[in-house]
Amino acid sequence: MAWLECVPNVSEGRDPRVLDRMTARLTGRTGVRLLDVHRDADHHRSVFTLAGEAPALTAAVLDLCAEALDAIDLRHHAGAHPRIGAVDVVPFVPLGRTTMDEAVAAARATGRAIAERFGIPVLLYEEAATAPHRRRLEQVRRGRFEGLADKLRTPDWAPDFGPAAPHPSFGAVAVGARGILVAYNINLATERLEVGTAVARAVRASSGGLPHVKAMALPLPARRLVQVSMNLTNVEITPIAVVFDAVAREAARYGVAIAESEVVGLVPAAALADVAARYLRVAGWSPDKILDSRLGPD
Amino acid sequence: MAWLECVPNVSEGRDPRVLDRMTARLTGRTGVRLLDVHRDADHHRSVFTLAGEAPALTAAVLDLCAEALDAIDLRHHAGAHPRIGAVDVVPFVPLGRTTMDEAVAAARATGRAIAERFGIPVLLYEEAATAPHRRRLEQVRRGRFEGLADKLRTPDWAPDFGPAAPHPSFGAVAVGARGILVAYNINLATERLEVGTAVARAVRASSGGLPHVKAMALPLPARRLVQVSMNLTNVEITPIAVVFDAVAREAARYGVAIAESEVVGLVPAAALADVAARYLRVAGWSPDKILDSRLGPD
């Protein structure tokens, strides 16, 4: 049975009653464990981290969609984070010996089930995408909920499953398969969004920055900070510490310091150990020296 | 069956043929996994990290003692690290649901077997100690191999098992039970041993420094460095990053920088993640956010 991580992102980060209901739906299920819930009021978005077997994950995602359909109306939703759906993205990640093909199969089965059950349009992305221009999540989400009706009408963006028009209150959902990534945000001690934008542009791969780094700037008005929100898609090639130091250096060019950072969801032990080994200047560091990783099955 | 870590320290860090033979003896055994071998030529000492079931660990340690008896003569041994035996210390550490009582039982069974098989005196230490003054390894090792004959003759230091005189070439062995510790060395960019001694004194608990830190200074003449060699016995209370920063600050008082550090054996993921979270200024960090730790059995 395929053993997968599944990380649904939901466009609700403020109402505790709604989030508690969603959490309850994902808790105590057979074949699925809820590992983490990350709520963000500024983003108006929450991230649930699940691990389990493919069919049980599909069932859990369907229940989460039912709850979101009931509770979220994107026509009255404003948050810092771009989104196209009430449940916005549902990535499947292979764990252990599970293959990417199995993650793709889980994504497609889940996408099909969401469309059939709720009449919601589904776009497959990354490894599950059905065309090269639909692989990157940034492209899938471009235009956001507000531009979705026009977008889904174009042949390039016809949904993989479901109707060619957004669900009125829910929008659409991107369902994909990808490798493990680290969702990592650095909050800058400034309210000047343009500083965040400049830093994001300097560090992200798509504008000539660090490989395997996606970055965008978001305002966090309640905290009076600006966030550089990132996905690090290969922390072996571009380690977290390198990204942190690059952001610190770029921000310093504008006289701005790092206030804090945050990890969204879970992060692999080896990625954090690498940060520690750099800070501590450990000679001859190897992830083989992490006790916990060596005590599992061979 | 008790699941334990066992970390024998051997007084040989230079001859690759001897170390290869020892490694071979500890490899491919039923019920035991060899997780790490740390060789140190300056210390003239190596550390083997094993995990397994108690009786299989006892058998592995006996084979290691046989090899050490054959290959090591402490009368002709000089290294930077204090020692009383060819196999010098054998700590047992409970893993998972194993209790400290089970680790103590494994230590006592192993100590008794070493004494019976080889006629080597055995001193039990830490949780396995038979008197309060014999708990601390520093006290057990005080006087080193060279002072051992006089020491074992005093009533306070009569061996727990075996004869009241050192084995002529092997010496004696300290066998104990303890919690997980981090063996962590920081190498200072100086050849002045007195700087290392001052730093060790400033940071260690026994002279009023940081709680749960043991520290001593050792010369590393081949590398032209001085080492602050430490055991961190509770990294939740005194995190690795706090120790690193304290050593850096104390050394700076003498105009000395940190050249590098090293981890001896294995280190828990959470201890390194804590260092990373501090360096990255992660808000709301919790070890629950380490992916690997969450994927094991509940």
Interface residues (C-beta under 8 A of the other chain):
Chain A: E5 R33 L35 D36 A51 L95 G96 I180 N187 I240 A241 F244 I258 A259 E260 S261 E262 V263 G265 L266 V267 P268 A269 A270 L272 A273 D274 V275 A276 A277 Y279 L280 R281 V282 A283 G284 W285 D288 K289 I290 L291 D292 S293 R294 L295 G296 D298
Chain B: E5 R33 L35 D36 A51 L95 G96 I180 N187 I240 A241 F244 I258 A259 E260 S261 E262 V263 G265 L266 V267 P268 A269 A270 L272 A273 D274 V275 A276 A277 Y279 L280 R281 V282 A283 G284 W285 D288 K289 I290 L291 D292 S293 R294 L295 G296 D298
